[in-house]
Amino acid sequence: MTFLVDTHYARYLPDCPTLESEIRSRYGRTLHALARRSALVRGVLAWWIGRHFDFVVTINHHPGSFWLILLTGLTGTRKLILLEFMIYADRKDRLLKRLALPVLIPLLLGPALRRSMMAAQVMLLEEPAHYAQLLGIPECRFTPILLALRGDEKAEPAETPREHLVFSSGRAACDWPLLFRAAQGASWKLVIACPRRELQTLSNLDRTGAVTVLADISPDEHAEWLRRAAVYVLPLYDRPISSGQLRVRNAIAAGTPTVATRVRGLQGYAVDGQSALLVEPGDAAGLRVYIDQLIANRDRAIALANRARQFAASRTESGFARSIHDFVFQSAADSRIVPLHEGTIQGSEGI
């Protein structure tokens, strides 16, 4: 079996050629540079080169993957193994995307995935049922593999002095109005890191000018703010897909206790009393109470951070890498015994 890989998870599949290397070796630097700038060119090349491989491993929301899925679906070849599978239109996305996705799913994306997707890895235990219903694809083709919550380092981070501040960050599913309501009149300082596109939204919420807002900071800057903060806050609104896992992992790595909303996207990652303290979505008063308690009682904050590290101890990067490697090769092996006309869920078509 041969695999063409186009994802940052290629490091978990070191013996498999990548799309980047194949484009360079086959077509040279000029087309390689064009493929990096154009999702359409990248997707067409992934499909064209992928014809010479038994399977193509990628991420469905990776640049060019939409075109790869459509073209592979047109040929009727089920050969795509998709990692970090996710389909969504965030309420903060461009209006065109939010309007187009409900149309694209039944007319183009769903049928193409039913014909082209051999298997997909998702990041929540409940996502297989959600995507099966959304796309008309048998639930068995989706496999939950939860993301790692720590690296492979054995040493625990040293306890460092914490400033009297609360840090929050995020690019998706962030309920910033909830956080601002919780922070109103607080004695602690609030620092938020967000995408530049959300600066105006946060400026409108910050009527007193008391909040520090940082736009598009680097990963190193983000890690430094986490290390300085007494509490990390993850205010999310609920949606049926994964969100916020990497933010939970980063807080655990920094030894910073987390307060988050109890949403489906964090199930298996933010567990109440272990890896975080959880409040119900929209509960600004509850969010404020937990933040105040952790600020006022450093021993309690340290205990929560320690429990979070213990919770994450078995969820290592190397374990996740083995799971992804095994998933890809097992999915390919299963393709030899699962017929292309396998049963569908009610209402599906074109399988």
C-alpha positions in Angstrom: 0.0 0.0 0.0 1.2 3.5 -0.9 0.3 6.8 0.8 0.6 10.4 -0.3 0.5 12.7 2.8 -0.5 16.4 2.8 -0.8 17.4 6.5 1.4 18.5 9.4 0.9 14.9 10.7 3.3 13.7 8.1 5.9 13.5 10.9 3.9 10.6 12.2 4.1 8.8 8.9 7.9 9.3 8.1 8.1 6.7 5.4 5.3 8.2 3.3 6.1 10.9 0.6 4.5 14.3 1.1 2.6 16.3 -1.5 5.1 19.1 -1.1 8.0 16.8 -2.0 6.1 15.2 -4.9 5.2 18.6 -6.5 8.8 19.8 -6.3 10.3 16.6 -7.7 7.7 16.3 -10.5 7.1 19.9 -11.5 9.8 22.1 -10.1 9.9 25.2 -7.9 7.6 27.4 -10.0 4.5 25.2 -9.8 5.4 24.4 -6.2 5.4 28.1 -5.3 2.0 28.5 -7.2 0.5 25.6 -5.3 1.5 27.2 -2.0 -0.4 30.4 -3.0 -3.5 28.8 -4.7 -5.8 26.3 -3.0 -7.3 25.4 -6.4 -3.9 24.5 -7.9 -2.9 22.6 -4.8 -6.1 20.6 -4.7 -5.9 19.7 -8.4 -2.2 18.7 -8.0 -3.1 16.6 -5.0 -5.8 14.8 -7.0 -3.6 14.3 -10.1 -0.5 13.1 -8.2 -2.7 11.1 -5.8 -3.9 8.9 -8.7 -0.5 7.1 -8.5 -1.0 6.2 -4.8 -3.4 3.9 -3.1 -4.4 6.4 -0.5 -4.1 10.2 0.2 -3.9 11.3 3.8 -4.9 14.9 4.4 -7.0 17.3 6.5 -10.4 18.2 5.0 -10.0 21.9 5.9 -6.4 22.0 4.7 -5.8 24.4 1.7 -6.8 22.6 -1.5 -8.6 19.7 0.2 -12.0 20.9 -0.9 -11.0 20.5 -4.6 -9.2 17.2 -3.8 -12.4 15.8 -2.3 -14.6 17.0 -5.2 -12.3 15.6 -7.9 -11.7 12.3 -6.1 -15.5 12.0 -5.6 -16.1 12.6 -9.3 -13.8 9.6 -10.1 -15.6 7.4 -7.7 -12.4 6.3 -6.0 -12.6 5.9 -2.2 -9.0 6.6 -1.2 -9.0 9.6 1.2 -8.0 9.2 4.8 -8.9 12.5 6.6 -7.3 13.6 9.9 -8.7 16.2 12.3 -12.0 16.0 10.4 -14.1 19.1 10.9 -16.9 20.9 9.0 -18.3 24.0 10.5 -19.3 27.6 9.9 -18.4 29.7 12.9 -20.8 32.6 13.7 -17.8 34.9 13.3 -16.9 33.5 9.8 -17.6 35.6 6.7 -21.3 35.7 5.8 -20.5 34.1 2.4 -19.2 30.9 4.1 -22.1 30.8 6.6 -24.6 31.0 3.8 -22.7 28.7 1.4 -22.0 25.8 3.7 -25.6 24.6 4.2 -25.9 24.5 0.4 -22.5 22.9 -0.3 -23.0 20.1 2.1 -26.1 18.4 0.5 -25.2 19.3 -3.1 -21.5 18.9 -3.4 -19.5 18.1 -0.2 -21.7 15.3 1.2 -21.9 13.3 -2.0 -18.2 13.8 -2.8 -17.2 12.7 0.7 -19.4 9.6 0.5 -17.6 8.5 -2.7 -14.1 9.5 -1.8 -13.6 9.2 2.0 -12.3 5.8 3.3 -12.0 6.9 6.9 -11.8 10.1 9.1 -10.3 10.8 12.5 -12.3 13.1 14.7 -11.4 14.7 18.0 -14.5 14.1 20.1 -16.3 10.9 21.1 -19.6 12.2 20.0 -18.5 13.6 16.6 -19.0 10.3 14.6 -22.8 10.4 15.2 -22.9 14.1 14.4 -21.1 13.8 11.1 -22.9 10.6 10.1 -26.2 12.5 10.4 -24.9 15.6 8.7 -23.2 13.9 5.7 -25.1 10.6 5.2 -21.9 8.6 5.8 -21.9 5.5 8.0 -20.8 6.3 11.5 -18.2 3.5 11.4 -16.1 5.5 9.0 -15.3 8.1 11.7 -12.9 7.2 14.5 -12.4 9.4 17.6 -8.8 9.9 18.5 -8.4 12.5 21.2 -5.6 15.0 20.8 -2.6 14.8 23.1 -2.7 17.0 26.2 1.0 17.0 26.9 4.4 16.5 25.3 6.7 13.7 26.1 8.8 15.7 28.6 9.1 14.0 32.0 10.0 17.1 34.1 7.1 19.1 35.5 7.2 22.9 35.0 8.6 24.8 37.9 6.1 26.9 39.9 6.8 30.6 38.9 5.5 33.8 40.5 2.1 34.7 39.1 0.8 38.2 38.4 -2.6 39.3 39.5 -4.0 38.8 36.1 -6.4 36.6 34.1 -5.5 35.6 30.6 -7.8 34.4 27.8 -7.3 33.7 24.1 -8.8 32.1 21.0 -9.7 32.3 17.4 -12.9 30.2 17.3 -16.1 29.8 19.3 -15.1 32.5 21.9 -17.8 34.0 23.9 -16.2 37.3 24.6 -19.4 39.0 25.9 -19.6 36.4 28.6 -16.0 37.1 29.7 -16.5 40.9 29.8 -19.6 40.5 31.9 -17.6 38.3 34.4 -14.8 40.8 34.5 -17.0 43.9 35.1 -15.8 45.6 38.3 -13.2 42.9 39.0 -10.0 43.7 40.9 -7.8 41.5 38.7 -6.4 42.6 35.3 -7.8 40.9 32.2 -5.6 40.3 29.1 -7.1 38.8 25.9 -5.3 37.6 22.8 -7.4 37.5 19.7 -7.2 37.6 15.9 -6.9 41.1 14.4 -10.3 40.8 12.8 -11.9 40.8 16.3 -10.2 43.9 17.6 -13.2 46.1 16.9 -15.6 43.6 18.6 -13.5 43.6 21.8 -13.1 47.4 21.7 -16.9 47.8 21.6 -17.2 45.4 24.6 -14.4 47.2 26.6 -16.3 50.3 27.6 -14.0 51.2 30.5 -10.7 50.6 28.6 -9.5 48.4 31.5 -8.8 45.3 29.4 -5.6 44.7 27.5 -6.2 43.3 24.1 -3.4 41.7 22.0 -3.8 40.9 18.3 -2.2 38.0 16.4 0.6 37.4 19.0 3.2 34.7 18.4 3.1 31.3 20.1 6.1 32.3 22.2 4.3 35.5 23.4 1.2 33.4 24.1 3.2 31.0 26.2 4.7 33.8 28.2 1.4 35.4 29.0 0.2 31.9 30.2 3.1 31.6 32.5 2.5 35.0 34.0 -1.2 34.6 34.5 -2.8 33.4 37.7 -5.8 32.0 35.8 -6.5 31.1 32.2 -10.1 31.5 31.1 -11.7 29.6 28.1 -15.2 31.1 27.5 -16.7 29.2 24.6 -20.2 29.0 23.2 -21.6 25.6 22.6 -21.4 23.9 19.2 -21.5 20.1 18.3 -17.8 20.0 17.1 -14.4 20.2 18.8 -13.0 23.5 20.0 -10.5 24.7 22.5 -8.4 21.5 23.0 -5.1 23.1 22.2 -5.8 26.0 24.5 -6.5 23.5 27.3 -3.2 21.7 26.5 -1.2 25.0 26.5 -2.6 26.0 29.9 -1.7 22.6 31.4 1.8 22.8 30.0 2.2 26.3 31.6 0.9 25.1 35.0 -1.9 27.6 34.8 -5.3 26.6 36.2 -8.2 26.9 33.8 -11.8 28.0 34.1 -13.9 27.1 31.1 -17.5 26.8 30.0 -19.0 23.3 29.9 -19.4 22.8 26.2 -19.5 19.7 23.9 -16.3 20.8 22.1 -14.3 20.3 25.3 -15.6 16.9 26.3 -12.7 14.6 27.2 -10.4 17.6 27.5 -11.8 19.9 30.1 -13.0 17.7 32.9 -14.6 19.5 35.9 -12.3 19.5 39.0 -9.5 17.7 37.2 -8.2 19.6 34.2 -10.4 22.7 34.7 -13.2 24.2 36.6 -16.4 24.3 34.5 -19.4 26.6 34.4 -22.5 26.5 32.3 -22.4 28.4 29.0 -23.6 32.0 29.6 -23.0 31.9 33.4 -21.0 35.0 33.9 -21.6 35.0 37.7 -20.3 31.5 38.0 -17.3 32.3 35.8 -16.5 35.3 38.0 -16.8 33.2 41.3 -14.3 30.6 40.1 -11.8 33.1 38.9 -12.0 35.1 42.1 -11.6 31.9 44.2 -8.4 30.8 42.3 -7.0 34.4 42.4 -7.6 34.6 46.2 -6.4 31.1 47.0 -3.1 30.3 45.4 -2.9 26.8 47.1 -6.2 25.9 45.5 -5.0 27.1 42.1 -1.7 25.1 42.4 -3.7 22.0 43.4 -5.9 22.4 40.3 -2.9 22.8 38.0 -1.3 19.7 39.5 -4.5 17.7 39.0 -4.6 18.9 35.4 -1.0 17.6 34.8 -1.9 14.3 36.3 -5.0 14.1 34.1 -2.9 14.7 31.0 -0.1 12.3 32.0 -1.3 9.5 29.8 -2.3 11.7 26.9 1.2 12.2 25.4 2.3 13.3 22.0 4.1 10.0 21.3 0.9 8.1 22.2 -1.1 10.3 19.9 1.4 9.8 17.1 1.1 6.0 17.5 -2.6 6.2 17.4 -2.6 8.3 14.2 -0.1 6.0 12.5 -2.1 2.9 13.4 -5.3 4.5 12.3 -4.0 5.3 8.9 -2.6 1.9 8.2 -5.5 0.1 9.8 -7.9 2.1 7.7 -6.0 1.1 4.6 -6.0 -2.5 5.6 -9.7 -2.4 6.3 -10.4 -1.1 2.8 -9.4 -4.6 1.4 -12.3 -6.3 3.3 -15.0 -3.5 3.3 -16.8 -3.4 -0.1 -17.4 -0.1 -1.7 -21.2 -0.8 -1.6 -21.2 -1.1 2.2 -24.5 -0.3 3.9 -25.5 3.3 4.4 -27.4 5.1 7.0 -30.9 6.1 6.0 -31.0 8.9 3.5 -27.4 8.5 2.3 -26.6 8.1 -1.4 -23.8 7.4 -3.8 -21.8 5.1 -1.6 
